[in-house]
């Protein structure tokens, strides 16, 4: 049984930092694509950052230079270090995984339907 559990959300002032964690269990040993997504109130869910084979592969333009995604194989955890936070970063943040091996050109932020397992989400609120 696949489970993804996010933690680390909360409130921060603009310019501050938060670190999100995602504990993954039950994934296939061949699974090689994971990512962080977010959904702001009244907006569609969007991809924030992706790892492929454990290596950061893509970031949304809006977070480049501020957010860092990382993957720890020893405990199969995914992290998102968020620095220089802005009010527009507010939203519900989800960890997601593709539970099979896929090619790098298919591990993309925009293909949300390709991610077949999702966590429950953790709220991030940034105030100005």
C-alpha positions as CSV (number, residue, x, y, z in Angstrom):
1,X,0.0,0.0,0.0
2,X,1.5,3.3,-1.1
3,X,1.4,6.2,1.4
4,X,2.7,9.7,1.1
5,X,2.6,11.9,4.2
6,X,3.5,15.5,4.1
7,X,4.6,17.6,7.1
8,X,6.3,20.9,7.8
9,X,3.7,23.4,6.6
10,X,2.7,26.4,8.6
11,X,2.8,30.1,8.6
12,X,5.7,32.4,7.8
13,X,6.3,36.0,7.1
14,X,7.3,37.2,3.6
15,X,11.0,36.6,3.2
16,X,11.0,33.7,5.7
17,X,11.6,30.0,5.2
18,X,9.8,26.7,5.6
19,X,10.9,23.1,4.9
20,X,8.4,20.6,3.8
21,X,8.9,16.8,4.1
22,X,7.2,13.9,2.5
23,X,7.6,10.4,3.9
24,X,6.9,7.8,1.2
25,X,6.2,4.1,1.8
26,X,5.1,1.2,-0.4
27,X,6.4,2.7,-3.7
28,X,7.8,0.3,-6.3
29,X,11.6,0.1,-6.3
30,X,11.4,1.2,-9.9
31,X,9.5,4.4,-9.1
32,X,11.8,7.3,-10.3
33,X,9.6,10.4,-10.5
34,X,8.3,12.4,-7.6
35,X,7.3,16.0,-7.1
36,X,5.8,18.8,-5.1
37,X,2.6,20.5,-6.2
38,X,0.5,23.3,-4.8
39,X,-3.0,24.7,-5.0
40,X,-3.9,28.2,-4.1
41,X,-7.4,29.2,-3.2
42,X,-9.5,29.6,-6.4
43,X,-6.7,28.3,-8.6
44,X,-5.8,25.1,-10.3
45,X,-3.2,22.7,-8.8
46,X,0.3,23.4,-10.3
47,X,3.6,21.7,-10.3
48,X,6.3,23.3,-8.2
49,X,9.3,21.1,-8.5
50,X,10.2,17.6,-9.7
51,X,12.9,15.0,-9.0
52,X,13.8,12.4,-11.6
53,X,16.0,9.5,-10.4
54,X,16.6,11.4,-7.2
55,X,18.0,14.5,-9.0
56,X,16.2,17.8,-9.2
57,X,14.8,18.0,-12.7
58,X,12.5,21.0,-13.0
59,X,11.2,24.0,-11.1
60,X,8.3,26.3,-11.8
61,X,9.7,29.7,-12.9
62,X,8.0,31.4,-10.0
63,X,10.1,29.4,-7.4
64,X,13.5,29.1,-9.2
65,X,16.3,30.4,-7.0
66,X,14.1,30.3,-3.9
67,X,12.9,26.7,-3.5
68,X,15.1,23.5,-3.5
69,X,13.8,20.0,-3.9
70,X,15.7,17.0,-2.7
71,X,15.3,13.3,-2.3
72,X,16.8,11.0,0.4
73,X,16.9,7.4,-0.8
74,X,17.9,6.1,2.6
75,X,14.5,6.8,3.9
76,X,12.6,7.5,0.7
77,X,11.7,11.0,1.8
78,X,11.2,14.0,-0.4
79,X,11.9,17.5,0.8
80,X,11.1,21.1,-0.3
81,X,13.2,23.9,1.2
82,X,11.4,27.1,0.6
83,X,13.3,30.4,1.1
84,X,12.5,34.0,0.4
85,X,8.8,33.1,0.7
86,X,6.2,35.4,-0.9
87,X,2.5,35.8,-0.1
88,X,1.8,34.2,-3.5
89,X,3.4,31.0,-2.3
90,X,0.4,30.5,0.0
91,X,-1.5,27.3,-0.8
92,X,-2.0,23.6,0.0
93,X,1.2,21.7,-0.9
94,X,1.1,18.1,-2.1
95,X,3.7,15.5,-2.5
96,X,3.1,13.1,-5.4
97,X,4.7,10.1,-7.1
98,X,4.6,8.0,-10.2
99,X,4.6,4.4,-9.0
100,X,6.5,2.9,-11.9
101,X,9.6,3.6,-14.0
102,X,9.1,6.3,-16.6
103,X,11.4,8.1,-19.0
104,X,12.7,11.5,-18.1
105,X,10.6,13.3,-20.8
106,X,7.5,12.0,-19.1
107,X,8.4,13.2,-15.6
108,X,7.1,16.7,-16.0
109,X,5.4,19.2,-13.7
110,X,2.6,19.9,-16.1
111,X,1.4,16.2,-16.4
112,X,-0.5,16.0,-13.1
113,X,-2.6,13.1,-14.2
114,X,0.6,11.0,-14.6
115,X,1.2,11.1,-10.9
116,X,-0.9,8.3,-9.5
117,X,-0.3,8.7,-5.7
118,X,-0.8,11.9,-3.7
119,X,-0.5,12.9,-0.1
120,X,-3.2,14.7,1.8
121,X,-1.4,18.1,1.6
122,X,0.1,20.5,4.0
123,X,-0.9,24.1,4.3
124,X,1.6,26.9,3.7
125,X,0.5,30.5,4.6
126,X,2.8,33.4,3.9
127,X,1.8,36.9,5.2
128,X,3.2,40.2,4.0
